[in-house]
Amino acid sequence: MGVIEDARKSAALSSAQGYVETIEQSIIESELDISMGGFLDGRYKE
């Protein structure tokens, strides 16, 4: 059996992958913002 336990493990794995992807995206956006002189959001920052 173990269907419920397998579903819990799968849900936990999906959540963890989502967190990692979100953090990676945040890092990428931060790096782009710095390298583009603060222009990532469409507004120039002096």
C-alpha positions, 0 to 999 in steps of 0.5 A: 500500500503506502499510497498516502505516504507516497503522495505526501513525499511527492507533495513535499518534493514538489514544494521543495522544488518550487522553493528552490526555483523561486530562490534561483529566480530571485538570485537571477533577477538580483544579478541582472538588476545589478549588472544592468545598472538597476534597469530590470524593472523598466525604471532607471535607478541612479 
